[in-house]
C-alpha cells in the first residue's frame, strides 16, 4: 500500500464512525476521543498524510451495542452530529448474543438487515452524508465452525445492504480471511472478536483501501 493514499475527503469534512466495542476501543476512557483501535489508526494516518484537510473526526462506538442500540441513539449520536461521512460497523453482538444463549438480546438476521438499511436511509435523508458500510466478522478461518457459520449470515446481510443501496463496502471478514491464510486466529484476537492492535490495523487498512478507491472513482467522474 502506498505511503500516500488517494483520499476522498473535502477540506473540513466531518467523518463519523459508529458501532460497537471494536469501534469504541476505549474512546470514552483512557483512549479518548478516538479510541485505541481502527478509528484511531485511521484518524492518525489520514491526519499525518493530509493535515491541510483539517478533518473533524468523531467516534460514536459503544461497547456491547447491537443494531437495536444504534437505532435508539441514532438521532443524538449520528443525525444531530451532521456528518459529511458516516462509517457504520455493527453486527457481531447481534449474532453473538444468540450463540451465548441470550436469545432475548440477540437480533435475528432479518431484523438486523432491515434495521441497518433503515438507519442508513435516515442518515442520508437527514444529512446527505456519504455512507460506508463495514461487515461484522469472526476471526476464524474454519468456515465449518458453528460460530463462523452464524457470523457469516450477518456478514452476508451487511454485504447485501451495501449492494442493494450501491454503497461502498469495507469487507472486514474478507480482510481477516486473507491474513488467516498465513496465521492463527490468536495472532489477531484472543476471543476471535476483539482485536489486538495488529488486528485493528487489518480493519484500518481495509477502510483506507476503500477510501482510496472512492477517491479514484471521484477523480474519474470529475
N, C-alpha and C positions, 0 to 999 in steps of 0.2 A: 504494500500500500504506500502510495506516495506520501512524502512528508507534508506536502501542501495539497490538500484535497479541495476540489471544487465545492463551494458552499452555496446553498440556495437562498440564504437569508439576506434581506434588505437591511440597511443600516437602521439601528434602533428597534429591530423586531423583538417581540416578546415570545419566548419559547417556553412552553409549559409542558411538564411531564406529570402524568398521574398514573396511579396503580396501587400495588400492594407493597409488601416488605422489601421486595427486590428493588423497587423504585425508591422507597423510603430510605433504606440503608443508613439509618441513624440521622436523618436530616433534621429531626426535632430534638436531638440530643447532642452528643459530642461531635457530630459531623455536620452541624448546621452551616449553611442553609441548604446545601445541595445534596448532602449525604456522601457516604464514603463508597458509593457504588458506581454503576454505569452512568448515572446522570452527572455526578461529579466529574467523572473522567471526560465525558463529552464536553461539559462546560469548560473544563480546564484546557483541553486540546484545541477546541474551537477558538477560545479567547486568546490562547497563545499564538495561534496562527493569524487571527484577524481581529486584533484589539480595536482597530478603527471602526469595526461594525457596531461597537457599543451595544451589544445584545443584552437584553434583560432575560434572566433565567429564573424559572420558578419550578420547584419540586413540590408536588402535592400528593406523593405516595404516602399511604398509611398501612402499616403492618397489619396483616390479617384480613385485609379487605377482600370482598367479593364484588362482583359487578352490581349486586344489590346495594352495597355500601357506597359505591361510586354514584349510583343513582340518587341516593339520599343526600349527598353533598355536592352534586353536580352544579347547582346554581351558585353556591358560595365559592367553591374551590375552582371552578372552571369558567362558567359563564360570566360571573362578576369580575373575573380577572382579565377578560377581554384579550385572550392570547391571539397572536398572529399565527402561531404554530402550536398545535396540540398533538402530543405523542401519548398514546394510551397503550399500556401493557398490563393486562389483567387476565385472571382465569385459573391460576393454579389452586387458589383457595376454594374456588367454586367446585373444582374437581376433588381436591384433597379431602375436604370435609366428609364427603361421602365415603371415600376409601378408608377414612379413620373411624367410620361408624357413626358420624354425626349427621344423620340424614336430614334433620331439620335445618341445619346450617348449610348444607350443600345446595348448589344451584344446578338444576338439571340443564343439560347441554342446550336444549331448545330454548329455555328461558335465558341462558347466558347469551346465546347468539342474538336473540330478539332484543334483549336489553342493551347489549353493546351497540347494535345497529341504531337503536332509537336514541341513545346518548350521543352518538356521532352526528346524527341528523340534527339534534337540538343544538349542538355546538356550532355547526356550520350555519344554521338558520339564525342563531342569536349573534354570532360574532364574525362570520365569514372567514374563519381561520382555515388554514391548510392543515390537513389531518395526516397523521402517520399512525398506522396500527401495527402493534408488535404481538407476536404469538406468545402464549404461555409455553412452558417447556418442562420436560423432566430430563435430567442429566443421566440418562440410562441408555446404553447402546443396544441392549437386548429388547427388541421390539415385541417379543412374546411375553415380557414381564407384565403382570396384571396392571401395575400402576402405570406403566408406559402405554398399555393399550387404552386405558381410561383417559389418560392425559392427552393422547393423540386425538381423541374425539373433540376435545376443546381446542386443540391446535387447529384441527380441520375447520371448526366453526369460525375461529378468528380469520383464517385464510379466506373462508367463503364470504365473510362480511367485507373484507377488503376487496375481494374480486368483484362482488356484486356492486359495490359502490365505486369501483375504479380507483381505489386508494392505494398509496404506496404501502407495502408490507415489509416489516422487518421480521424475517422468519428466524426467530431466535432458536427454535427447535432445530432447524436445519444447520444453523451455525454451530450448535453444540454437537450435532451428529458428525459434522466434519472433523472436529477436534477429537471426538471419541473414537474415530478410526485409528488413532495413534496413541491413545491414553486411556486411563481408567476414570470412571465417574468420580472417585475420591480425589483425583487430582484437581477437580474443579469445585466440588461441594461435598461437605461431609454428609449431608442428608439428601443429596441429589436435587436440591431446590435452591438453597441459599448459598450463592457462590462465594468463594474466596476472591481476592482481588483479581487474579488471573481470569476467573470466570466472568466477573463483571467486565473485564476488558474484552472478552469474546462478545458480550452483548453490545458494548460501546462500539466496537469495530463494525458490527452488523448495522447499527444505526448510521454510523459515519459513511458506510458504503451506500446506503440508501440515500442519504443527503447528497452525496456526490452524484449519484445517478439523477436525482431531481435537478441538481444544478446544471448538469449536462443537457437534460431534456429542456429546461427553461432556456438555455442558451441557444439550442437548436430551434426552438419555437420562435425565439425572438429574432 
